[in-house]
Amino acid sequence: MENNVNPIEMQKCLGGVNYPASKDEIMRQAEQHGASKDIMGALKKLPESDYDSPAAVSREVGKE
């Protein structure tokens, strides 16, 4: 499936996340920032892990 996540949009949605952050924390923060369905879907597919930066989240989403 094609990944339709705009990296800039995603970074906006991750504003305010305190890193390192778990997948759950990242998803909660993105939801509060009004993340689109595409972004929430991509975050849902992330492996359960702690992410140490927005770049780490983007890298993982980019692997889809």
C-alpha positions as CSV (number, residue, x, y, z in Angstrom):
1,M,0.0,0.0,0.0
2,E,1.2,3.5,-0.9
3,N,2.3,5.6,2.1
4,N,0.4,9.0,1.7
5,V,1.9,10.6,4.7
6,N,3.3,14.1,4.2
7,P,6.4,14.3,6.4
8,I,5.9,18.0,7.2
9,E,2.3,17.4,8.3
10,M,3.5,14.5,10.4
11,Q,6.1,16.6,12.1
12,K,3.5,19.2,12.9
13,C,1.3,16.5,14.6
14,L,4.3,15.4,16.6
15,G,5.0,18.8,18.1
16,G,5.1,18.7,21.9
17,V,6.1,15.0,22.1
18,N,8.6,14.5,24.9
19,Y,11.3,12.2,23.6
20,P,12.1,9.4,24.1
21,A,8.4,8.5,23.6
22,S,6.5,5.3,23.2
23,K,4.3,4.5,20.3
24,D,1.2,5.1,22.5
25,E,2.5,8.6,23.6
26,I,3.3,9.5,20.0
27,M,-0.2,8.4,18.8
28,R,-1.9,10.3,21.6
29,Q,0.0,13.5,20.9
30,A,-0.7,13.2,17.1
31,E,-4.4,12.7,17.8
32,Q,-4.5,15.8,20.0
33,H,-2.8,17.8,17.2
34,G,-5.5,16.7,14.7
35,A,-3.5,14.2,12.8
36,S,-5.2,13.0,9.5
37,K,-6.4,9.4,9.1
38,D,-3.3,8.8,6.9
39,I,-1.0,9.9,9.7
40,M,-2.8,8.0,12.4
41,G,-2.8,4.9,10.2
42,A,0.9,5.1,9.6
43,L,1.6,5.6,13.3
44,K,-0.6,2.7,14.2
45,K,1.7,0.5,12.1
46,L,4.8,1.5,14.0
47,P,6.6,-1.2,15.9
48,E,6.1,-1.0,19.7
49,S,9.2,0.8,20.7
50,D,10.6,4.0,22.3
51,Y,11.5,6.6,19.7
52,D,14.2,9.1,20.6
53,S,13.3,11.9,18.1
54,P,10.7,12.9,15.4
55,A,13.3,11.9,12.8
56,A,13.3,8.3,14.2
57,V,9.5,8.2,13.9
58,S,9.7,9.5,10.3
59,R,12.3,7.0,9.4
60,E,10.1,4.1,10.7
61,V,7.0,5.5,8.9
62,G,9.1,5.8,5.7
63,K,9.9,2.1,5.7
64,E,6.2,1.2,5.1
